[in-house]
Amino acid sequence: MIFRLQLGNWRFTFTVAPVTTIVGVNSRLPDGRHILMWDFDDTTLEEVIKQLGYVQRVYKLSSISILETKKGKNFIAYCFRAFPWQKVVEIIAFTKGVDKNFFKYGVYRERFTLRVTPKGSRKPHIVHRIQSNIMPDVNIKDLNSWVKYQTLADGYKSKRYEVKIGVSA
């Protein structure tokens, strides 16, 4: 539930919701460069492959691994090729269908984060790999920025309640 209370020009928001703790990996590498990460929601594997294949050809990327995070509709992807932050933002922004919140919060925090542990019964698992002749310049052992965070539990739908006091319409 989300409770909003507005007193004059002040709004107070309180959230009561079930959460789950998960672990994610950040895009930032020790040298300041970043690997490429993508998050796609409410789409198909075929569409993700199409979009990432196009981006891979345009930017001459190494192989891209696609993982399913929700059966048939949510996917994440990694490319183990490192770029400066501005280039990573450009490439991800260029990719059609990327989750807008993933992009927005990643740009705000100056790093992208993808979940690696299960969320409820949903564990990310690899479903496709887009091959490339370009070699990766990073491997999984180079990733040393991990984060534990909380997210809403699966299946939770919030209800909103709002009270306004001393506010003119």
C-alpha positions as CSV (number, residue, x, y, z in Angstrom):
1,M,0.0,0.0,0.0
2,I,1.1,3.5,-0.7
3,F,-0.2,6.2,1.6
4,R,0.1,9.8,0.6
5,L,-0.6,12.7,3.0
6,Q,-0.4,16.2,1.8
7,L,-0.3,19.1,4.3
8,G,-0.3,22.4,2.5
9,N,2.6,22.3,0.2
10,W,4.2,19.3,1.8
11,R,3.6,15.7,0.7
12,F,4.5,12.7,2.8
13,T,4.6,9.2,1.2
14,F,4.7,6.0,3.1
15,T,4.9,2.5,1.5
16,V,3.9,-0.7,3.1
17,A,4.8,-3.7,0.9
18,P,6.4,-7.1,0.9
19,V,9.9,-7.1,-0.3
20,T,12.6,-9.6,-1.2
21,T,16.3,-9.2,-0.9
22,I,18.4,-10.0,-4.0
23,V,21.9,-9.6,-5.2
24,G,22.9,-7.7,-8.4
25,V,26.0,-6.9,-10.3
26,N,27.0,-3.4,-11.3
27,S,28.4,-2.5,-14.7
28,R,31.4,-0.5,-13.4
29,L,34.8,-2.1,-13.6
30,P,37.8,-1.3,-11.4
31,D,39.4,0.8,-14.2
32,G,36.3,3.0,-14.4
33,R,35.0,1.5,-17.7
34,H,31.7,-0.4,-17.8
35,I,30.4,-3.6,-19.4
36,L,27.1,-3.4,-21.3
37,M,23.9,-4.6,-19.6
38,W,20.3,-4.5,-20.8
39,D,16.9,-5.1,-19.2
40,F,13.8,-5.9,-21.2
41,D,10.3,-6.3,-19.8
42,D,7.0,-7.4,-21.4
43,T,8.5,-8.5,-24.7
44,T,9.5,-11.7,-26.6
45,L,12.9,-13.4,-26.9
46,E,12.7,-13.0,-30.6
47,E,12.3,-9.2,-30.3
48,V,15.2,-9.0,-27.8
49,I,17.5,-11.0,-30.2
50,K,16.5,-8.8,-33.1
51,Q,17.2,-5.5,-31.2
52,L,20.5,-6.7,-29.6
53,G,21.7,-8.3,-32.9
54,Y,21.2,-4.9,-34.6
55,V,23.0,-3.1,-31.8
56,Q,25.8,-5.7,-31.9
57,R,26.4,-5.1,-35.6
58,V,26.2,-1.3,-35.4
59,Y,28.7,-1.0,-32.5
60,K,30.8,-4.1,-33.3
61,L,30.2,-5.8,-30.0
62,S,31.4,-9.2,-28.7
63,S,29.0,-12.0,-28.0
64,I,25.8,-11.1,-26.0
65,S,24.3,-13.5,-23.5
66,I,20.5,-13.2,-23.0
67,L,18.9,-14.5,-19.8
68,E,15.2,-15.0,-19.1
69,T,14.1,-13.6,-15.8
70,K,10.3,-14.1,-16.2
71,K,9.0,-16.9,-18.4
72,G,8.5,-15.7,-21.9
73,K,8.4,-12.0,-21.2
74,N,11.3,-10.5,-19.2
75,F,15.0,-10.7,-20.2
76,I,18.3,-9.3,-19.3
77,A,21.5,-9.3,-21.3
78,Y,25.3,-8.9,-20.9
79,C,28.1,-8.1,-23.3
80,F,31.6,-8.5,-21.8
81,R,33.2,-5.6,-23.8
82,A,34.2,-2.5,-21.8
83,F,33.5,1.1,-22.8
84,P,33.7,4.5,-21.2
85,W,30.5,5.5,-19.3
86,Q,29.3,7.9,-22.0
87,K,29.6,5.2,-24.7
88,V,27.7,2.7,-22.6
89,V,24.8,5.2,-22.1
90,E,24.8,5.8,-25.8
91,I,24.6,2.1,-26.7
92,I,21.9,1.3,-24.2
93,A,19.9,4.4,-25.2
94,F,20.2,3.3,-28.9
95,T,18.7,-0.1,-28.0
96,K,15.0,-0.3,-28.7
97,G,12.8,-1.8,-26.1
98,V,15.1,-1.4,-23.0
99,D,13.1,-0.9,-19.8
100,K,12.8,2.8,-19.2
101,N,13.3,2.6,-15.4
102,F,16.4,0.4,-15.9
103,F,17.9,3.1,-18.1
104,K,16.7,6.1,-16.0
105,Y,18.0,4.8,-12.7
106,G,21.2,3.5,-14.3
107,V,22.0,6.9,-15.7
108,Y,21.1,8.6,-12.4
109,R,23.4,6.3,-10.4
110,E,26.1,6.3,-13.1
111,R,26.1,2.5,-13.3
112,F,23.7,-0.2,-14.4
113,T,22.7,-3.1,-12.2
114,L,21.2,-6.4,-13.0
115,R,19.9,-9.1,-10.7
116,V,21.8,-12.3,-10.5
117,T,20.0,-14.2,-7.7
118,P,16.4,-15.6,-7.8
119,K,13.4,-13.3,-7.2
120,G,10.9,-15.7,-5.6
121,S,11.0,-18.7,-7.8
122,R,12.3,-16.8,-10.8
123,K,16.1,-17.5,-11.3
124,P,17.8,-15.8,-14.3
125,H,18.9,-18.5,-16.7
126,I,20.6,-18.2,-20.1
127,V,18.3,-18.7,-23.1
128,H,20.3,-17.5,-26.0
129,R,23.7,-16.2,-27.1
130,I,24.3,-13.9,-30.0
131,Q,27.7,-14.9,-31.3
132,S,30.3,-12.5,-32.6
133,N,33.8,-12.6,-34.2
134,I,34.7,-9.7,-31.9
135,M,36.5,-10.9,-28.8
136,P,35.4,-9.8,-25.3
137,D,37.9,-7.7,-23.4
138,V,36.4,-8.5,-19.9
139,N,35.5,-11.7,-18.2
140,I,33.1,-12.4,-15.3
141,K,36.0,-12.4,-12.8
142,D,36.6,-8.7,-13.6
143,L,33.2,-7.8,-12.2
144,N,33.9,-6.7,-8.6
145,S,31.0,-4.4,-7.8
146,W,28.1,-6.3,-6.3
147,V,25.1,-5.0,-4.4
148,K,22.5,-6.4,-2.2
149,Y,19.1,-4.6,-2.5
150,Q,15.4,-5.0,-1.9
151,T,12.7,-5.1,-4.5
152,L,9.0,-5.7,-4.4
153,A,8.0,-9.3,-4.0
154,D,6.6,-11.1,-7.0
155,G,2.9,-10.7,-7.6
156,Y,2.5,-7.6,-5.3
157,K,0.0,-5.0,-6.6
158,S,-0.1,-1.8,-4.6
159,K,-3.1,0.2,-3.6
160,R,-2.9,3.9,-3.2
161,Y,-4.5,6.0,-0.6
162,E,-4.3,9.8,-0.6
163,V,-5.4,12.4,2.0
164,K,-5.0,16.1,1.3
165,I,-5.3,18.6,4.2
166,G,-5.3,22.3,3.7
167,V,-4.8,22.1,-0.1
168,S,-6.9,24.3,-2.4
169,A,-8.0,22.6,-5.6
